[in-house]
């Protein structure tokens, strides 16, 4: 890492740490920003580096959210009696019960989606191109509808999460730090991973999968691992986001295919896919524009974001960093 790169990383880390203290009223919004960064980074593994444009990655976000909730609740109380569909009882969790359950829940939320991704890879990776995108979208929609009809986990009425046992402002700062740590861990892991031959392998799949397989590359294995990595970090994001919001609802919170599911694609394309910093830049720009449109163009926000996506896809396909790299190559090693 060069000195300039190290200084940039340190400056961004300092800004991230200082943000909830400088702008305490916007701590939750900043935490959502880190979730968006994680969305874009994980989608780029498949869509940017491997050429498999998944529209169903939100599946792992929702799975992580529900797995974490069920572990947290199940360690203390009967899940069927706790859920809103079966009586909506109120249970006071002790500090030890809450944090112990949260730790185990996040761990389960990371591993559960990995197993699901590995199992689904035997089916969906038989598809390519738009068929793969539609197939993954169908899986995510099916998961949302099945969860919506499953009374044991609250059905369409959702699940009220255990209350964070802290004073005013502590909950927001805690989950901000957790979301930032998850996004930074994902970035650092991918930075290391893309420096190995794994990146060469998935880039070969993107360029010509049949030729890569003919040369002896185990393409199915690499595709499974890439999707499982995305599932791992998205499961963690779902677990943290569900606890931060305090309430889980299947269609709008856990599996928001038409919002978060599309946003993760749009952010990556905006920043520049296939580049480590592209998703990060795209997430920062997209999230800023999203907040501005939600504040000053309320009622027109989705139209404004739709226009942004159309302009990006039609006229600006290389993204922000791709555009800069073509015009300022000396800035890029």
C-alpha positions as CSV (number, residue, x, y, z in Angstrom):
1,X,0.0,0.0,0.0
2,X,1.4,3.4,-1.0
3,X,1.7,6.3,1.5
4,X,-1.0,8.2,-0.3
5,X,-3.3,5.2,-0.2
6,X,-2.6,4.6,3.5
7,X,-3.4,8.3,4.3
8,X,-6.6,8.0,2.4
9,X,-7.7,4.9,4.3
10,X,-6.8,6.5,7.7
11,X,-8.7,9.7,6.8
12,X,-11.8,7.8,5.8
13,X,-11.6,5.6,9.0
14,X,-11.2,8.8,11.1
15,X,-14.2,10.4,9.4
16,X,-16.3,7.2,9.9
17,X,-15.4,7.0,13.6
18,X,-16.1,10.7,14.2
19,X,-19.4,10.9,12.2
20,X,-21.8,9.7,15.0
21,X,-20.2,12.2,17.5
22,X,-20.2,15.1,15.1
23,X,-23.7,14.5,13.8
24,X,-25.4,12.5,16.6
25,X,-28.9,13.1,15.2
26,X,-28.0,11.3,12.0
27,X,-26.3,8.2,13.5
28,X,-28.9,5.8,12.1
29,X,-28.7,7.3,8.6
30,X,-24.9,6.9,8.7
31,X,-25.3,3.3,9.8
32,X,-27.6,2.6,6.8
33,X,-24.9,4.1,4.6
34,X,-22.4,1.4,5.8
35,X,-25.0,-1.2,5.0
36,X,-25.3,0.2,1.5
37,X,-21.5,0.0,1.1
38,X,-21.7,-3.6,2.1
39,X,-24.5,-4.2,-0.4
40,X,-22.5,-2.8,-3.2
41,X,-19.2,-4.6,-2.3
42,X,-20.9,-8.0,-2.1
43,X,-22.9,-7.5,-5.3
44,X,-19.8,-6.6,-7.2
45,X,-18.2,-9.9,-6.4
46,X,-20.7,-11.6,-8.7
47,X,-21.9,-8.9,-11.0
48,X,-18.6,-6.9,-11.5
49,X,-15.8,-9.5,-11.3
50,X,-17.5,-12.6,-12.4
51,X,-20.2,-11.4,-14.8
52,X,-23.1,-13.0,-13.1
53,X,-25.7,-10.3,-12.5
54,X,-27.7,-11.6,-9.6
55,X,-31.0,-9.9,-8.8
56,X,-31.7,-12.1,-5.8
57,X,-28.8,-11.3,-3.4
58,X,-31.4,-9.6,-1.1
59,X,-32.4,-13.2,-0.2
60,X,-29.3,-13.6,2.0
61,X,-30.0,-10.2,3.7
62,X,-33.5,-11.4,4.7
63,X,-32.3,-14.8,5.8
64,X,-29.7,-13.3,8.0
65,X,-32.3,-11.0,9.6
66,X,-34.7,-13.8,10.4
67,X,-32.1,-16.3,11.5
68,X,-30.6,-13.8,13.9
69,X,-34.1,-13.0,15.3
70,X,-35.1,-16.6,15.8
71,X,-31.8,-17.4,17.6
72,X,-32.1,-14.3,19.9
73,X,-35.7,-15.1,20.8
74,X,-35.4,-18.9,20.9
75,X,-32.6,-18.8,23.5
76,X,-35.0,-17.1,26.0
77,X,-38.6,-17.8,25.0
78,X,-40.8,-20.0,22.8
79,X,-40.7,-18.4,19.3
80,X,-44.3,-19.3,18.4
81,X,-45.7,-17.6,21.5
82,X,-43.4,-14.6,21.0
83,X,-44.2,-13.7,17.4
84,X,-46.9,-11.1,16.6
85,X,-49.0,-13.7,14.8
86,X,-49.4,-15.8,18.0
87,X,-50.1,-13.2,20.6
88,X,-47.3,-10.6,20.6
89,X,-46.2,-11.2,24.2
90,X,-43.6,-8.8,25.7
91,X,-40.4,-10.2,27.2
92,X,-37.8,-8.2,29.0
93,X,-34.3,-9.5,28.0
94,X,-31.5,-9.0,30.5
95,X,-28.3,-7.4,29.3
96,X,-26.5,-10.8,29.3
97,X,-29.4,-12.5,27.4
98,X,-29.5,-9.7,24.8
99,X,-25.8,-9.5,24.0
100,X,-25.3,-13.3,24.2
101,X,-28.3,-13.8,21.9
102,X,-27.1,-11.1,19.5
103,X,-23.6,-12.6,19.2
104,X,-24.9,-16.1,18.5
105,X,-27.5,-14.7,16.2
106,X,-25.0,-12.8,14.1
107,X,-22.8,-15.8,13.9
108,X,-25.8,-18.0,12.8
109,X,-26.9,-15.2,10.4
110,X,-23.5,-15.4,8.7
111,X,-23.3,-19.1,8.3
112,X,-27.0,-19.9,7.5
113,X,-27.0,-17.9,4.2
114,X,-23.7,-19.5,3.2
115,X,-25.3,-23.0,3.4
116,X,-28.3,-21.8,1.4
117,X,-26.1,-20.2,-1.2
118,X,-24.1,-23.4,-1.5
119,X,-27.3,-25.4,-2.0
120,X,-28.9,-23.0,-4.4
121,X,-25.7,-22.9,-6.5
122,X,-26.3,-26.4,-7.7
123,X,-29.5,-25.1,-9.3
124,X,-29.2,-21.5,-10.3
125,X,-25.7,-21.7,-11.8
126,X,-27.0,-24.0,-14.5
127,X,-28.5,-20.7,-15.8
128,X,-26.5,-17.9,-17.5
129,X,-27.1,-14.3,-18.6
130,X,-30.6,-12.9,-18.2
131,X,-31.9,-16.4,-17.2
132,X,-29.6,-16.4,-14.2
133,X,-30.7,-12.9,-13.2
134,X,-34.4,-13.8,-13.5
135,X,-33.9,-17.1,-11.6
136,X,-32.2,-15.5,-8.6
137,X,-34.9,-12.8,-8.6
138,X,-37.6,-15.5,-8.5
139,X,-35.8,-17.2,-5.6
140,X,-35.8,-14.0,-3.6
141,X,-39.5,-13.2,-4.3
142,X,-40.5,-16.8,-3.4
143,X,-38.6,-16.6,-0.1
144,X,-40.4,-13.3,0.8
145,X,-43.8,-14.8,0.0
146,X,-43.1,-18.0,1.9
147,X,-42.0,-16.0,5.0
148,X,-45.0,-13.7,4.7
149,X,-47.3,-16.8,4.9
150,X,-45.4,-18.6,7.7
151,X,-47.2,-17.8,11.0
152,X,-44.4,-19.4,13.1
153,X,-42.1,-16.5,12.4
154,X,-44.8,-13.9,12.6
155,X,-46.1,-14.0,9.0
156,X,-47.0,-10.7,7.5
157,X,-47.4,-9.2,10.9
158,X,-43.7,-9.4,11.5
159,X,-41.5,-9.8,14.6
160,X,-40.7,-7.2,17.2
161,X,-37.0,-7.5,18.1
162,X,-35.7,-7.6,21.6
163,X,-35.2,-4.1,23.0
164,X,-31.6,-2.9,23.3
165,X,-30.6,-2.6,27.0
166,X,-28.9,0.8,26.9
167,X,-29.5,4.4,27.6
168,X,-30.5,7.1,25.1
169,X,-28.2,7.2,22.1
170,X,-26.3,4.1,23.0
171,X,-28.4,1.8,20.7
172,X,-27.7,4.0,17.7
173,X,-24.0,4.3,18.3
174,X,-23.7,0.6,19.0
175,X,-25.2,-0.5,15.7
176,X,-23.5,2.2,13.8
177,X,-20.1,0.8,15.0
178,X,-21.3,-2.7,14.2
179,X,-22.4,-1.8,10.7
180,X,-19.2,0.2,10.0
181,X,-17.1,-2.7,11.3
182,X,-18.9,-5.2,9.1
183,X,-18.4,-3.0,6.0
184,X,-14.8,-2.4,6.8
185,X,-14.2,-6.1,7.4
186,X,-15.8,-6.9,4.0
187,X,-13.7,-4.3,2.3
188,X,-10.4,-5.5,3.8
189,X,-11.3,-9.1,3.1
190,X,-12.1,-8.4,-0.6
191,X,-8.9,-6.3,-0.8
192,X,-6.9,-9.3,0.2
193,X,-9.0,-11.7,-1.9
194,X,-8.6,-9.7,-5.1
195,X,-4.9,-9.8,-4.7
196,X,-4.9,-13.6,-5.0
197,X,-5.5,-15.8,-8.0
198,X,-9.1,-16.0,-7.0
199,X,-9.7,-12.7,-8.8
200,X,-8.0,-14.0,-11.9
201,X,-10.2,-17.1,-11.9
202,X,-13.5,-15.2,-11.6
203,X,-12.4,-12.6,-14.2
204,X,-11.7,-15.5,-16.5
205,X,-15.3,-16.8,-15.9
206,X,-16.6,-13.3,-16.8
207,X,-14.5,-13.1,-20.0
208,X,-15.2,-16.6,-21.4
209,X,-16.5,-19.2,-19.0
210,X,-16.5,-22.1,-21.6
211,X,-12.8,-21.4,-22.5
212,X,-11.9,-21.1,-18.8
213,X,-13.5,-24.4,-18.0
214,X,-11.8,-26.0,-21.1
215,X,-8.5,-24.9,-19.7
216,X,-9.1,-26.8,-16.5
217,X,-10.6,-24.1,-14.2
218,X,-13.3,-25.5,-11.8
219,X,-15.8,-22.8,-12.7
220,X,-18.6,-24.3,-10.6
221,X,-16.5,-24.3,-7.5
222,X,-15.4,-20.6,-7.9
223,X,-19.0,-19.5,-8.6
224,X,-20.2,-21.3,-5.4
225,X,-17.5,-19.7,-3.3
226,X,-18.1,-16.2,-4.7
227,X,-21.8,-16.4,-4.0
228,X,-21.2,-17.8,-0.6
229,X,-18.9,-14.9,0.3
230,X,-21.6,-12.5,-0.7
231,X,-24.1,-14.5,1.4
232,X,-21.8,-14.4,4.4
233,X,-21.5,-10.7,4.6
234,X,-25.2,-10.0,3.6
235,X,-26.4,-12.3,6.4
236,X,-24.4,-10.2,8.9
237,X,-25.8,-7.0,7.4
238,X,-29.4,-8.4,7.7
239,X,-28.8,-9.4,11.4
240,X,-27.5,-5.9,12.3
241,X,-30.1,-4.0,10.3
242,X,-33.0,-6.0,11.8
243,X,-31.9,-5.3,15.3
244,X,-31.3,-1.6,14.5
245,X,-34.8,-1.1,13.0
246,X,-36.3,-3.0,15.9
247,X,-39.0,-4.7,13.9
248,X,-38.9,-7.2,11.0
249,X,-41.5,-7.4,8.3
250,X,-40.9,-9.8,5.4
251,X,-41.8,-7.8,2.3
252,X,-40.6,-4.3,3.2
253,X,-37.8,-4.9,5.7
254,X,-36.3,-8.3,5.2
255,X,-36.7,-8.9,1.5
256,X,-37.2,-5.4,-0.1
257,X,-36.4,-6.6,-3.7
258,X,-37.7,-3.5,-5.4
259,X,-35.7,-1.1,-3.2
260,X,-32.6,-2.5,-1.5
261,X,-32.4,-5.3,-4.1
262,X,-32.2,-2.8,-6.9
263,X,-30.1,-0.3,-5.0
264,X,-27.2,-2.7,-4.6
265,X,-27.0,-3.1,-8.4
266,X,-27.5,0.6,-9.1
267,X,-24.7,1.6,-6.6
268,X,-22.2,-0.7,-8.2
269,X,-23.0,0.4,-11.7
270,X,-22.8,4.1,-10.6
271,X,-19.4,3.8,-9.0
272,X,-17.9,1.4,-11.5
273,X,-18.2,-2.4,-11.4
274,X,-15.2,-4.7,-11.3
275,X,-13.1,-2.2,-9.2
276,X,-12.7,-2.4,-5.4
277,X,-13.3,1.3,-4.8
278,X,-16.1,1.5,-7.4
279,X,-18.9,0.1,-5.2
280,X,-17.7,2.3,-2.3
281,X,-17.8,5.4,-4.4
282,X,-21.1,4.4,-5.9
283,X,-22.7,3.7,-2.5
284,X,-21.5,7.2,-1.2
285,X,-22.9,9.0,-4.2
286,X,-26.1,7.0,-4.4
287,X,-26.8,7.3,-0.7
288,X,-26.3,11.1,-0.8
289,X,-28.6,11.5,-3.7
290,X,-31.2,9.2,-2.1
291,X,-31.2,11.3,1.1
292,X,-31.5,14.6,-0.9
293,X,-34.4,13.3,-3.0
294,X,-36.1,11.9,0.1
295,X,-35.8,15.3,1.8
296,X,-36.4,17.8,-1.1
297,X,-38.3,15.7,-3.7
298,X,-40.6,13.7,-1.4
299,X,-43.2,12.0,-3.7
300,X,-40.9,12.2,-6.7
301,X,-37.9,10.4,-5.1
302,X,-38.3,7.1,-7.0
303,X,-38.7,9.0,-10.3
304,X,-35.5,10.9,-9.6
305,X,-33.6,7.7,-8.8
306,X,-35.1,6.0,-11.8
307,X,-33.8,8.8,-14.1
308,X,-30.4,8.5,-12.4
309,X,-30.3,4.7,-13.1
310,X,-31.4,5.2,-16.7
311,X,-28.8,7.8,-17.4
312,X,-26.1,5.7,-15.7
313,X,-27.0,2.5,-17.7
314,X,-27.5,4.2,-21.1
315,X,-24.8,7.0,-21.1
316,X,-22.4,6.2,-18.3
317,X,-21.9,2.5,-18.3
318,X,-18.3,2.5,-17.1
319,X,-19.3,4.3,-13.8
320,X,-17.6,7.2,-12.0
321,X,-14.3,5.5,-11.5
322,X,-14.3,3.9,-15.0
323,X,-14.9,7.4,-16.5
324,X,-12.1,8.8,-14.4
325,X,-9.7,6.0,-15.3
326,X,-10.3,6.6,-19.0
327,X,-9.5,10.3,-18.6
328,X,-7.0,10.3,-15.8
329,X,-5.1,7.0,-16.1
330,X,-2.1,8.5,-14.1
331,X,-4.4,8.5,-11.0
332,X,-4.7,4.7,-11.1
333,X,-1.7,2.4,-10.6
